[in-house]
Amino acid sequence: MKECNDIREIEKRCLEEEALYQFTEFSQSEALKLGSFIYEKSKKFPKPVAIEIRINHLTVFSFYPDGTNKNNSFWLKAKANTVDMTQHSSLLFWTDVQLSGSSQEDKRMPYKEYACCGGGFPLIVKNIGVVGSICVSGLPHMEDHKVIIDSLKEYLNYD
């Protein structure tokens, strides 16, 4: 297990990312652009990454590149469920579980339905709040989170 200070740093970073990576508006057409952008960015990683974007519980973008499978589908759903339930990234939920010393089951978020790992990020519209999720699956969980953050940073033109 990582040191508590390392986890607190990840927790802080997750909250900063959620405050920073927000949209002024978001549509289904925008989901297609963003999902395609994430796919292009994910190609620099060593394994294929499945991608799903949901708006109001409706999957509006989904792509499973060659080399992904049903297992990725399970993780995408679990990560989206986690974002829906917590209104935060699935990595932030992971930090909460790690720091509390409890399990995700203790938090009434069973493994078969929720993910206690990186790779799910809230789709936030400024002055509105969380309207959906951006999820990826295919890499170790910290790298899944990185795929989303690196993509959003460039897509939203943040330095």
Secondary structure, DSSP 4 states (H G I P E B T S, - for coil): ---HHHHHHHHHHHHHHHHHS-BS---HHHHHHHHHHHHHHHTTSSS--EEEEEETTEEEEEE--TT--HHHHHHHHHHHHHHHHHSS-HHHHHHHHHHHT--TTTTT--TTT---SS-EEEEEETTTEEEEEEEEESS-HHHHHHHHHHHHHHHTT--
